[in-house]
């Protein structure tokens, strides 16, 4: 059972829900049973309901009157727009990180990938995935913008990254990914905001599931347009 500080219980409940969604423990379409969840946390329903309302406002949770509370399932259009937003906002975060970059920031980014080499990297998928998450989190934090951090947290959860990876399985050569990460770090070390921004935007756009989402959306839009013209 989670240990909660009653002073900020709603914020902590919200964080727990976000963490579980991001980790894939609560998949899109999953139902949230208020009584069971509150019991697991050892809290009343009130702070849970406040947290659920906040997440509904963010588009993360869907409430259906008399039916229940569910994790929202994003449409192809929403997914495509969220990927585009992530490209732009995380690119901006990289620009700000480069402008503000200290030796400490660069060391922290480099440390994320310490011990990885191109010869064995493709055999360490889970380890590299964890390093990747840490890197992107640190990069966003290095922007120094609490608003960017909050906005990107919501976007990443709404994208349901773990769900997307499972739904749209695409193997990616980690050597190329690793080189992209190192290039981003070099741009930040050089305090080159323009380059850091463009590298990060391209890095996100090139992720296979992001490409697949965009392709699915275009196909759906074309199919819809054809159906309308044939009616």
Secondary structure, DSSP 8 states (H G I E B T S, - for coil): -----GGGHHHHHHHHHHHHHHTTSS-TT-EE-HHHHHHHHT--HHHHHHHHHHHHHTTSEEEETTTEEEE----HHHHHHHHHHHHHHHHHHHHHHHHH--HHHHHHHHHTTTT--TTTGGG-HHHHHHHHHHHHHHHHHTT--HHHHHHHHHHHHHHTHHHHHHHT-----HHHHHHHHHHHHHHHHTT-HHHHHHHHHHHHHTSHHHHHHHHHHHHHHHHHHHHHHH-
